[in-house]
Amino acid sequence: FSIGEAGEVHNYLEKKEDTVSSFTSICSQPDKKMIYYDGILYFYILYFYIFVFFTFIFLCFYIF
């Protein structure tokens, strides 16, 4: 077990802690929050397109 390997393991554990803490403090970090809002915005756009698509189909059936 060399010093380099021990350092890598330590770095890995630090990264793991960072991911856990970033999940818990997602509200206090604006950049993380923006990613979260982008995800919500993406879903809203997706649902909007589906809604428009179905409305278009409904109107086509309604007219013809």
C-alpha positions in Angstrom: 0.0 0.0 0.0 2.0 3.0 -1.3 1.7 6.6 -0.3 0.2 7.5 -3.7 -2.6 5.0 -3.3 -3.3 6.3 0.2 -3.5 9.9 -1.2 -5.9 8.7 -3.9 -8.2 7.0 -1.4 -8.1 10.1 0.8 -9.0 12.3 -2.3 -11.8 9.9 -3.2 -13.3 10.1 0.4 -13.0 13.9 0.3 -14.9 14.0 -3.0 -17.5 11.6 -1.6 -18.0 14.0 1.4 -18.2 16.9 -1.0 -21.0 15.3 -3.0 -23.0 14.5 0.2 -22.5 18.0 1.6 -23.5 19.6 -1.7 -26.7 17.5 -1.7 -27.5 18.7 1.8 -26.6 22.3 1.2 -28.2 22.6 -2.2 -30.4 25.6 -1.1 -27.4 27.6 0.1 -25.4 27.3 -3.1 -26.8 29.4 -6.0 -25.1 27.4 -8.8 -26.5 24.1 -7.6 -29.9 25.7 -7.2 -29.7 27.0 -10.8 -29.1 23.4 -12.0 -32.1 22.3 -10.0 -34.3 25.0 -11.5 -33.0 24.2 -15.0 -34.2 20.7 -14.5 -37.7 21.9 -13.4 -37.8 24.3 -16.3 -36.9 21.5 -18.7 -39.8 19.4 -17.5 -42.2 22.4 -17.7 -41.1 23.0 -21.3 -41.5 19.2 -22.1 -45.0 19.2 -20.6 -45.9 22.4 -22.5 -44.9 20.8 -25.8 -46.8 17.7 -25.0 -49.9 19.8 -24.1 -49.6 21.8 -27.3 -49.2 18.7 -29.3 -52.3 17.0 -27.9 -54.3 20.3 -28.3 -53.2 20.4 -31.9 -54.4 16.8 -32.5 -57.7 17.5 -30.7 -58.3 20.6 -32.8 -57.6 18.6 -36.0 -60.1 16.0 -34.9 -62.6 18.8 -33.9 -62.3 20.6 -37.2 -62.5 17.5 -39.5 
